[in-house]
Amino acid sequence: MDIAGHIASATGLPAAGVAAAVALFDDGATLPFVARYRKEKTGGLDEVQLREVLAVRRLLGELDQRRQTILGALTEQGVLTPALRTSLLRATRKSELEDLYAPYKQGRKTRASMARKAGLAPLAKRIWEQSRQGRPQSDARAFVRGDIQSTDDALAGARDIVAEELAAMTELRRQSRQLVGERGGMVSKLKKGQDAGAFRDYVEYSEAARSIPSHRYLALCRGEAEGILSVKLDVDNQAVVGAASRIARIQRGSPYADQLQLAVEDSVKRLVVPTAVRAVRGVLKRRSDEEAIRVFERNLEALLLSPPLGPQSVVGIDPGIRTGCKMAAVAETGAVLGHDTAYLVGRNEPQTGPLLAFLRRHRPSAVAVGNGTGGRETDTLLRALVREHDFPTTVVSVSEAGASVYSASELAGAELPDLDLTIRGAVSIARRLQDPLSELVKVDPKSIGVGQYQHDVDAGQLAQRLSDVVESCVNRVGVDVNTASPALLEHVAGLGPKLASAVVRYRESHGAYRRRRDLLKVPGLGAKTYEQCAGFLRIADGTDPLDRSGVHPERYALVQRMAKDLGLQVVDAIGSQRLSELVLGRYVDDDVGLATLTDIVAELNKPGRDPRQSFEAPEFRDDVHSLDDLQVGMRLEGVVTNVTNFGAFVDVGVHQDGLVHVSELADRFVRDPHEVVQPGKRVRVVVLEIDHKRKRVSMSIKQA
């Protein structure tokens, strides 16, 4: 199979670019490296397109693995003909492979296999061929023996054989899947004795299978898995019977026509439709998984690329009612300076003394307050104290989703071995404000809380795709090799956990890296790995000014030539207005094109620039703490916490995120909510409806 050609056909991408990308990947290149530094070879394919290439490449690998398994099984059975082999080798979808393999599958005992064992195959052949000689009842007498006690038993067994062979026919399998997919409807009902709970919308529910949105299908699957809902794909069998009858070519003049019709109807009801239903539901599940994972990817990307406060001192507070609020002060570098506990919520008189003393001692630029239980009250109290005592600090509510998971992790134990789990949480909250990306990479993405039915989708595929997103974000921003943790470094192109730890160990034993090429001294880090990772690692105060930029070391000589042409030293060329004098066409050759040259000049203009937006703290109303404080028509400022296909959830500081339905996002039709909002975005909303019983709040952005 021409892998590159098939990928180009499946994705609609240029064949030459796909072929070049596949060759680079086969040679061990990483996606971030190819996207950033090999634009000329791939024709400028971006990260999204390259991920499509890799995804189809993975699917083709899985397809070929299944193909080899089937070829082996058929060879072992002695039924692999040249024509069948050719058909299997040409198959480009798993369903094609399974249809070709279906007639030869050897599995469990079936009614047909028992009929064959009883010697009824010749009678089945007469039914299938619709013999015009003889009569079914009289012909069946010759087969009455052993377990076959009557002519009716013989005919029933023969029909079982015909039914099974009909159900294995490739064309009928294809047509039945199409009919079920186009005409079937998803139907759900509440199981007897069950409380609908979160599945109240699906107690009496039906929707066409072909148009059901992914989030609703996954909701049905979850309700079914939890034993709350009875779910089925409802189908009118008659359409499939019609298709099966045409394929069987029933000849009404044959005495066996009625027997074949009975076999067709039995096959459709007992074998064909159930198989088609499983196949269609499998397709619905895969599509829904894909959509849910895509939503998760985009939310995670937005969260990882949230604006960082930057290298400023921060006090992190992990609110608690029973055990008190844990406070941790961290320096500009993230190093822990001290920690304490203050009882601020759940009491008539908050214990503000320890808090004030802690703030005076560390004088933080900002205070990060976790948004969990007690977070809103703590945030309000802090804002009042900051105003009252004129502290020059900013109070920011920070999502603490996944912070407890990090606190109890092996990684947290290694990073903060002398701190209690609860203090580790406060440290993590503080560091999340400083640099969300550096801290969130330490948490399993599924624990961050920005997914849509993440526990219901294919776990392996989800993990792979989320890992790809983390890798993309880390490499897009770049990493300071002299301050980064192993958890951050392991996502740099070409490194991984083992080499990331080696890079840090070398730094700890030999001091800070002075130039990028010092990385080649790290045990196990060879030339190929260096090629992949070097452009994404930054050295802020090294001996070579280009090491703090995104210019790859392989292009340093080119930059020196550019600087020389301008009559400047490289250090003086960086940030110089004279860069606009360069005629980039003069530097184009077989390896470097205008795309790379444009990137190089952009880096020289703003070396090491951070692609993330500037930080701006959201502000919640001081008089709004719970659902009881909300009123219909109230206008509020909030922060988007999650985006789904049906809308966005917004935190306005009441412990329960409100839903802005997709129809209320903008004064225009919105096909994809991500076009309008992303997690972390500040928005203004107006309250439309409050359901205290179900703890639901409906809001609007367009009306605000």
Stockholm file with secondary structure:
# STOCKHOLM 1.0

chainA/1-704         MDIAGHIASATGLPAAGVAAAVALFDDGATLPFVARYRKEKTGGLDEVQLREVLAVRRLLGELDQRRQTILGALTEQGVLTPALRTSLLRATRKSELEDLYAPYKQGRKTRASMARKAGLAPLAKRIWEQSRQGRPQSDARAFVRGDIQSTDDALAGARDIVAEELAAMTELRRQSRQLVGERGGMVSKLKKGQDAGAFRDYVEYSEAARSIPSHRYLALCRGEAEGILSVKLDVDNQAVVGAASRIARIQRGSPYADQLQLAVEDSVKRLVVPTAVRAVRGVLKRRSDEEAIRVFERNLEALLLSPPLGPQSVVGIDPGIRTGCKMAAVAETGAVLGHDTAYLVGRNEPQTGPLLAFLRRHRPSAVAVGNGTGGRETDTLLRALVREHDFPTTVVSVSEAGASVYSASELAGAELPDLDLTIRGAVSIARRLQDPLSELVKVDPKSIGVGQYQHDVDAGQLAQRLSDVVESCVNRVGVDVNTASPALLEHVAGLGPKLASAVVRYRESHGAYRRRRDLLKVPGLGAKTYEQCAGFLRIADGTDPLDRSGVHPERYALVQRMAKDLGLQVVDAIGSQRLSELVLGRYVDDDVGLATLTDIVAELNKPGRDPRQSFEAPEFRDDVHSLDDLQVGMRLEGVVTNVTNFGAFVDVGVHQDGLVHVSELADRFVRDPHEVVQPGKRVRVVVLEIDHKRKRVSMSIKQA
#=GR chainA/1-704 SS CCHHHHHHHHHTCCHHHHHHHHHHHHTTCCHHHHHHHCHHHHTSCCHHHHHHHHHHHHHHHHHHHHHHHHHHHHHHHTCCCHHHHHHHHHCCSHHHHHHHHGGGCCCSCCHHHHHHHTTCHHHHHHHHHTCSSSCHHHHHGGGCCTTCCSHHHHHHHHHHHHHHHHHTCHHHHHHHHHHHHHHCEEEEEECTTCCCGGGGGGSEEEEETTTCCHHHHHHHHHHHHTTSEEEEEECCHHHHHHHHHHHHTCCTTSTTHHHHHHHHHHHIIIIIHHHHHHHHHHHHHHHHHHHHHHHHHHHHHHHHTCCCCCSCCEEEEECCSSSCEEEEEECTTSCEEEEEEECCSSSSSCCHHHHHHHHHHHCCSEEEEECSTTHHHHHHHHHHHHHHTTCCCEEEEECCTTHHHHHTSHHHHHHSTTSCHHHHHHHHHHHHHHCHHHHHTTSCGGGSSCCSSTTTSCHHHHHHHHHHHHHHHHHHHCEETTTCCHHHHTTSTTCCHHHHHHHHHHHHHHCSCCSGGGGGGSTTCCHHHHHHHGGGEECTTCSSGGGGSSCCGGGHHHHHHHHHHTTCCHHHHTTCGGGGGCCGGGGCCSSCCHHHHHHHHHHHHSTTCCCSCCCCCCCCCTTCCSGGGCCTTCEEEEEEEEEETTEEEEECSSSSCEEEEGGGSCSSCCSCGGGTCCTTCEEEEEEEEEETTTTEEEEESTTC
#=GC SS_cons         CCHHHHHHHHHTCCHHHHHHHHHHHHTTCCHHHHHHHCHHHHTSCCHHHHHHHHHHHHHHHHHHHHHHHHHHHHHHHTCCCHHHHHHHHHCCSHHHHHHHHGGGCCCSCCHHHHHHHTTCHHHHHHHHHTCSSSCHHHHHGGGCCTTCCSHHHHHHHHHHHHHHHHHTCHHHHHHHHHHHHHHCEEEEEECTTCCCGGGGGGSEEEEETTTCCHHHHHHHHHHHHTTSEEEEEECCHHHHHHHHHHHHTCCTTSTTHHHHHHHHHHHIIIIIHHHHHHHHHHHHHHHHHHHHHHHHHHHHHHHHTCCCCCSCCEEEEECCSSSCEEEEEECTTSCEEEEEEECCSSSSSCCHHHHHHHHHHHCCSEEEEECSTTHHHHHHHHHHHHHHTTCCCEEEEECCTTHHHHHTSHHHHHHSTTSCHHHHHHHHHHHHHHCHHHHHTTSCGGGSSCCSSTTTSCHHHHHHHHHHHHHHHHHHHCEETTTCCHHHHTTSTTCCHHHHHHHHHHHHHHCSCCSGGGGGGSTTCCHHHHHHHGGGEECTTCSSGGGGSSCCGGGHHHHHHHHHHTTCCHHHHTTCGGGGGCCGGGGCCSSCCHHHHHHHHHHHHSTTCCCSCCCCCCCCCTTCCSGGGCCTTCEEEEEEEEEETTEEEEECSSSSCEEEEGGGSCSSCCSCGGGTCCTTCEEEEEEEEEETTTTEEEEESTTC
//
